[in-house]
Amino acid sequence: MTASERFAQLIRLPTVSSYDPNEEDSVAFDRFPGLLAELYPSAHEAMNRELIGNRSVVYQWAGSDPSLEPVLGMAHYDVVPPGDPEKWDGPAFSGDIADGRIHGRGSLDDKGMLAAWMEAADRLAAEGFRPVRTLYLVFGGDEETSGIRGAGMAASVFAERGLRFAFVLDEGGAVATEQLDAFTDRPVALIGAAEKGYLTLKITSEGLPGHASAPPKHSAIGRLSTTLAALESHHFPVRLTEMPVGMLRSLGKDIRGLKGFLLRHPGFFRSIIQKILAGNPTMVSMIRTTLVSTIIRGGERDNVIPETAEARVNLRILPGETVASVSIRVKKIISRAVDGGISVEAVEGSVFEPVPSSPTSGVYWDLLQSQAEKTWPDVIVTPYLMIATTDSRWYRDLTDAIYRFIPMEAGRKEIQSVHAPNESVSLDAWDKSVDFLEGIIRNMHIGGAC
């Protein structure tokens, strides 16, 4: 069986996670750990495996020098639902290999990275390699639904055991091939060294119920609509933080002329750069807290005025702000838009502060950078602010260095397929991700004792 066929076997297992465990295919999830053992026998034999809870597969590859802090490699094997099958060119879980690509839900997010970790470990184990520094691989099965049962539980167990990690490498930015063409025509490895916070608010509007033929001045749905419109029209302020500044400086080294000069000196030209970034769809989420309405409910019949209407609003919080500060801002906007009748509360399990920045210099960053430059010789390596959430946030108290990077080339088409129809990745791109992670495992002892 080829490496790509092993990868395809993982895609064909429909591990769609849900906030309600009763809605999941438990057979598929129960099958996953055994499938890993079957597909990657050398890695499975070389490492100790532990199943923590029912949504976390943990491998430990004991290093030859126990005095060194271990490294934690991560990925997740759950996926989001495929959606409307009519919008897919083929079955969503086909794992078809055609036209130099592998197709199916999870191929990029995030079974591709998981398969690359296991493929790299399997190759090394088959040749008799043993790492100097211990490697943990943690694969979560509920990242798409908060990570509480998977990465969260594993992190709790590790904390009880007193474990600390030299660094953590999880999914995150990729090797962007097109998205930054306004700055450079070279590929850019976006290594996430910080992560935005996450908050979902439940906004409830109350009104007078009754018959639709005799409506009140303001209905619950009308008041809720006014509230949501006010929130979406009052953007959070644009602000340059540490990671975007580092990214701009890295890009500026490759750009000549006035634009390069501006990017290399963002502190002097902050207002100009903020305007440039605010107009770039790829960059704007890196320089402000975002807010968007994602769920709305209200009413059951067309001739009945509901007593309540409810919406969910999701925020991704910029470093330097907090759950408390953005909640206060939201409530102030609402109080100015409507005269009472609105309540706001955080949704349980959806409250995460921004993750502090990790070092963008030193031995571990240098390891990632040098391996990226070896894998993609023309690449520019830059720090990156991860605008989505990852399972790595559960380990913020167990390490001083968390990096978020899917080591695969990805253009606009690939990124747009994440959580959308026709998700697929190039086999050439995936092969390079295996090479990258193999290099990381071989060289992760660099840095010595911590």
Secondary structure, DSSP 4 states (H G I P E B T S, - for coil): --HHHHHHHHHTS--B--SSGGGS-HHHHHHHHHHHHHH-HHHHHHSEEEE-TTSEEEEEE--S-TTSPPEEEEEE--B-----GGGSSS-TT---EETTEEESTTTTTTHHHHHHHHHHHHHHHHTT---SS-EEEEEES-GGGTSIIIIIHHHHHHHHTT--BSEEEEEEEEEESSTTTTT-SS-EEEEEEEE-EEEEEEEEEE---EETTS--SS-HHHHHHHHHHHHHHSPPPP---HHHHHHHHHHHTT--HHHHHHHH-TTTTHHHHHHHHHT-TTTGGGSS-EEEEEEEEE-SSTTEE-SEEEEEEEEEEPTT--HHHHHHHHHHHHHHHSSS-EEEEEEEEEEEPPBPPPPSSSHHHHHHHHHHHHHSTT-EEEEEEE-S--GGGGGTTSBS-EEEEEEEEE-HHHHHHTTSTT-EEEHHHHHHHHHHHHHHHHHTTTT---
